[in-house]
Structures are given as structure tokens and as C-alpha cells.
Amino acid sequence: MTYIQMTPEEFHQRADAVLQRAEQYMSEYHREKLKNHKHKVEKWENVAEWQAGHLRECELTYSDEFLEEVCSYEANYAEDHRERFRLACNYYRAQGYYSNIIGNVPEAFIQGTSDDYRPPYADYLRMTDNKYFPKIWAAHTDYPKFPAGSLVQVRAESALPLRNPLSANDITTAWGKGWGFKKLAGQAALVLDTNPFQPRSAARGAKPYKILVVGHPEPMYIEERFLKRAKGVKR
């Protein structure tokens, strides 16, 4: 174990300053880990590098600028952040992530029958300010390239995955109900609906569509990235 030139007294002073300033806004992970380190530093009377590293992370994360962001978040939550967080709850619950955060959210809020919940700002950031969720939010909120009633074409076979990401998981539907997703390449279709449900893929162009492929009796779901404007197709 590597120890650094930080006295236990300095560690406690700096840790107490962070907790006094921002304890109510800290994530459970940061808060409880910092308190645990305080206890161990007091017990063993030395400061390990990884303990000091966590303290520095907390100091940087929960700065005065962070508290200003918290004030803005709380003032504008209903208008700017509530639906974003609700969508994140639905997406990540289906993916099996952030269960420690989602488990604290009322089911009525997740289902949209109640607006009576506001997550701690740190939890909100963890679920919405990451690599994946901005793509889900864009797919949900961006204006559709092909409005309902548009004629479209499925993109070339090389642009299609083997399996439609919006297919069900059972074998009878996973491959396009018998004709395979890649077999749709180049086929014309009519857009019946846009955003029939929330996006399921954290990818650019993942807005879901409900379409009716010409020559097929049943509608299907497909993502926007696999469609293009129809060329040479008569109405």
C-alpha cells in the first residue's frame, strides 16, 4: 500500500469541508465511500493514495461551480430535466443498468402517471450525462426525417444488421417473420407512425418507426437509420 504526504488531520479537514458544502447533493457512492475513508484514516492514523485520490475526486466533483449547477437544475427541473430523467429510467431499466438509482424512483413516475419525484442532481447526471443516453434522447426528441404518410426505402443490404434491433427476442419474429431483415434491402414502404414507442438503441438515427413494406400484409418496426427516401417509386 502506498502512503502519501497528507496528514490525517488535513484529510479530515478537507473531507469535512466537502461534506459540509455538498453532502445532500452527493451521490451515495461518493458520500458513503468518503465517510468510510474518514473512519479508516482515523483508525489507522495514515492516508493511503487511493483514499486521497477519492477525496480529490470529491473536491473536484462537488465544487462551488457544481452547487451553482444544482441551483439551476432544481429551478428548471420540471421544464428541462424531468422527461429526460424519466426516459433514462425506462431505457436503463430495460438494459439492466443503474438499478441502485432506479430502485429509488417511484414506479408511478417511471410510468408517467405521476410527476412527483426529483432525483438528486448527482444521480441525474450519472444517468443522463454519459456516452449513451444523449443518443437515446436525440432519437426521442429529434424531428422525424420521414413523417407519417411518407414513402421510404429500406437501405442497402450492407447497411443492415443481420437482426432487426426492434424485433422481439423469440425465434418466430427475430428474423423478420420468416423473410429476414437483410432481405428487406431496397424495398419500398409506407411510414405509418413515428415514435410508436421509446428508442431502444443508443445509436445515431435510432428513432423507431412503424412501416408497412410493400407486398407484406403486416406492419413492422424499424429504426430511422435503416431508411432512406424512396426513389423511383410511384404513389
Buried (B, 14 or more C-beta within 10 A) or exposed (E): EEEEEBEBEEBBEBBEEBBEBBBEBBBEEBBEBBEEBBEBBEEEEBBBEEBBEBBEEBBEBBBEEBEEEBEEBEEEBEEEBBBBBBBBBBBBBEEEBBEEBBEEBEEEBBEEEEEEBBBBBBBBBBBBEBEBBEBBBBBBEBEBBBEEEBBBBBBEEEEBEEBBBBBEEEEEEBBBBEEBBBBBBEBBBBBBBBBEEBBBBBBEBBBBBBBBBEEBEEBBBBBBBBBBEBEEEEE
